[in-house]
Amino acid sequence: MAQLTKNEQLYSAAFNSNLEEVKSWCSDPAVNVNWQNEDGFTALFDACHKGYPLIVEHLLAHPKIDPNLAETTGFTPLNMACWKGQKAVVSVMLTDPRVDPNKPVNIHSTPLGVACLNGHLAVVQLLLASEREINTKMRPLQTGQLPSKEEV
């Protein structure tokens, strides 16, 4: 079995919600906090996907993190958190001014539209109550434009 690179180890620590390892790898200047695997997933993306607000908070504290970096199908970390209904993660993401709360999945739907489509009322309310300017006019994704449940 091949040894994981430092970038892969950060990704693995975030994926597995190991905050101490995430802190350790983030303090290593040789680690690229925006490293993407073959699907375009980053440590931040997976922490948002899996619902780890403490990991998200720590990754966002890194000065070189790109919180809007999309994976291969166009989902940003915030889009994925909204898709999965990760209210605590969405709350953390909205505190970072670098996070674009209106960045669409490809050209289709914003985080608000994704949350609406999946019926995540608490996330919709959180987005609308935030102090961020939320685009309510973008058309929502259509069923054929969505990843399958197996893909997420």
Secondary structure, DSSP 8 states (H G I E B T S, - for coil): -----HHHHHHHHHHTT-HHHHHHHHT-TT--TT---TT---HHHHHHHHT-HHHHHHHHTSTT--TT---TTS--HHHHHHHHT-HHHHHHHHT-TTS-TT--BTTTB-HHHHHHHTT-HHHHHHHHHSSS-----S----GGGS--TTT-
